[in-house]
Amino acid sequence: MFIALQAVLLALSGLFIKKIGATYAGAVGGLLTAIGSPGLGIFTFIATTLFGVLIDTTLFTFKIKGSHTGVNRNRLIIAMAISTMLIGIITYSTIVIFPDILTQTGTPNIPFIIQRSYILDAMVLFMGPTTGATAGYAAAYLWNKYLKSITLTL
């Protein structure tokens, strides 16, 4: 549920700050979240910063720029769906699949809470793009309706 809010905020920061706005916002958000939960702090910081990098990359790839005329809603929806799916696969693989591979190769057991299941695999592959598309739509709506006239001077 919170990934959609985070995706909307990172998309909007990518539209406001032209080059690497989502990366900046992701790094700051990851740092603040890591302070709140130091047990998985480094993982949280890396995942959130990587999410910002993925959003900036897809915004650049699809040539989405925040302008006074608005943004292309469909391109932003696709860009956010792709980046959210990728971060879902990367973080899921890091937490569930990679430790499972290590334990099968004889490495000592790594204690993680989540066990791999095909239902969870399907949920990650379905909910990643769905959440991203929803966040892309919300970000495009907010930008085109309320935020396109705001200029930031950095």
N, C-alpha and C positions, 0 to 999 in steps of 0.2 A: 504494500500500500504506500509506503513512504518513498519507494523508488520513483513513483509517478510524480510526486511533488519535487523530488530532487531533480528529476529529468526536466521538468518544466523550468525550474530555477536555473539549471545549467544551460538550457537552450536559450533562455532570455539573456543570461550573462554572455553567451556566445554571440548573440545578436547585438548587444550593447557595446561590448568591447571587441573590436574587430578581429584581431589576430588570434589570441589565445585566451579569450575571456572565460570560457567554460573550464579551461585548465586551471586558471587562477582561482575561480570559485570552487572548483573541485578540491584543490589543494587546501584552501582555507577551511572548507567544510570537513574534509578528511582530518585535518589537524584538530579542529574543535571536537569532532566525534572521537578521535583517538584519545584525547585528554579525558573524555567522559568514560571511556571503557579501555583502560590500559592493557587488559589481557590480550585483546586482539587489535591493539592500536596500530601497529605497523601494517597489518593486513588491511584495516579500514582505510588508513591514509593512502596506501598504494592503490586500492580498488577505486576509491573515490577520485583520486587524481587521474587514474587511467580512464575512468568514465568521462571525465572532462576532456581528456585528450581524444578519446573516440568521438565525442560530440563535435569538438573543433574540427577533427579530420573529416567527418561526414558533412559538416556545414561547408567546409572548403571544397570537398569533392563535388557536392551538388550545387555549388556556387550560390549559396544562400547568404544574403547580406541583409542586415537590418537597415532599411532606408525609410525615408519619409513617405514613400509611396506604398509601403507595406512589404510583406514577404509572401512568397509563393507557398500557400498552405500545403499543397500536395507534396512538394519537395521536402518541406520541413517534416511532414508526417513520415515520409519514407526514411529520411536521414535519422530521425529519432528512433524509428522502429529498428533500423539496422544497428545503431550504436547500443541500444538497450538490449537487443538480443545478444550482441557480442559480449557485453560486460556480464550478462547473465551466464553465458556459457563459460567465460573465463573464470569467474568467481566460483561457479558451481564445480567446475573441473578442479580448481585449486583446493577446494574444501573437501570434495567427496571422491572424485575419481583418482586424483594423483596419490593421496594417501592409501587408497585401495590397491593401486599398482605397486606401491612401495611395500605393503605388507605381503603381497603375493610373491615378491622377489626375495623375501627373506629379511628385509629390513625390520627392525623392531617395531612393534605395534605403535602407531601414532593415534593417540586418543582424540577422536573427533566425535561430535554428537550425532551428526547426520550420517545415516547409512544409505548407500546407493539403492535406488529402486527405479524401475522403468516408468512408474507413474510420476515420480519426481523429475525424471528426464523429460518426459512429455510436457509436464507443467512448465519447466524452464524454457523449453523450445516454443511453447505456445504463448505463455504469459509475457515473455520478453518482448517480442514484437507487438503484442497487443497493448501492453503498458506503454511502450515507446510511441506507438501510433496515437494513443490517447494523449500522452504528454505533448507530442508534436502538434496535435490539433489544438490543445489548450494554449500552448505557447504562441501558435500562429494567431489564434483568436485574440489573446491578450495584446499581442504586438499590433495587429491590424486595427483593433478597436480602441485601445487606450494608450499604447506606449510609443507608437511610431513618431509622434511629434516631439518626444523628449530627446534632447541631445546631451551627451556626456562629453566633456572636454578633458581629455587625459593627456 
